[in-house]
């Protein structure tokens, strides 16, 4: 029941990390029908292209053995050499067709998924020897699908082969009275016809089975909301910890700003919502923002400025514009040079007037 409940909770599409982890485990979409189709198609191609050459080569070898049987020595080292020669000729005759069949089998896997090297699938698991788990697999959706697929294949292939072979029944019956050359030609023709039909049928079966296997695999990879949250914690960090670190950074930045306010030449305010402290000394290319804030932080900046006799100038449009366009320790943008210069010039005039 717990397992069913856990499966029911997995309603979210898998993340990219989940899919990558599945690939590392060797859990990929795999349809044996696709592999079977590639092997049968490869065998059909081999029969069409290489059957004549293979037959001729093997026939030449056998004829040579029969024709020269009386001259073949079987004593001492002669017998191993004879077997070696026959073996080499057999390998030469079937090497290319055999390689093509291997390539077809490999393509059947590569076309479904990239090559995976994982030892996890070979690791011993208790579920593989558990009778209860075996019964569950025996009556699972996958087992029922395989049974239905086998019945469909048997019916389809049997029906098509019957339709194809029934008109040829008289020729097949007459093979017992035919010479070897005629027999081989007819057998090859019928085999190609049968294999072509099987390839066509299996193409439909393989496509349907691949779609079914993909759907089953995708359902296995689905995640619950809890799993997605856990993955986010692992990949991006715990939100609570990240929030705490953000608070620490903000506190440090606030202390640094408050320490820099006494060095400011002027604090421009909104007057209640924004406050921007600008530092300017002769020789600087442009004033630099050393502190800024809104609401409570703006109030604190004004308090520190008042404690250290830093002039506070109310200019709401300029305060809002500077707060939106300049960051801490950055020079003000050129478009605000004129307005800020007027404010700083006004502050300097006040200072000169006070010191007279």
ABEGO torsion letter per residue (X at the ends): XAAAAAAAABABBBBAAAAAAAAAAGBBBBBAAAAAAAAAAAAAAAAAAAAAAAAAAAAAAAAAAAAAAAABBABEAAAAAAAAAAAAAAAAAAAAAAAAAAAAAAAAAAAABBBBBBAAAABBBAAAABAAAAAAAAABAAAAAAAAAAAAAAAAAAAAAAAAAAAAAAAAAAAAABBAAAAAAAAAAAAAAAAAAAAAAAAAAAAAAAAAAAAAAAAAABBBAAAAAAAAAAAAEBAAAAAAAAAAAAAAAAAAAAAAAAABABBBBOAAABBBBBBBBBGBABBBBABBBBEAAAAAAAAAAAAAGBBBBBBAAAAAAAAAABBBGBBBBAAAAAAAAAAAAAAAAAAAAAAX
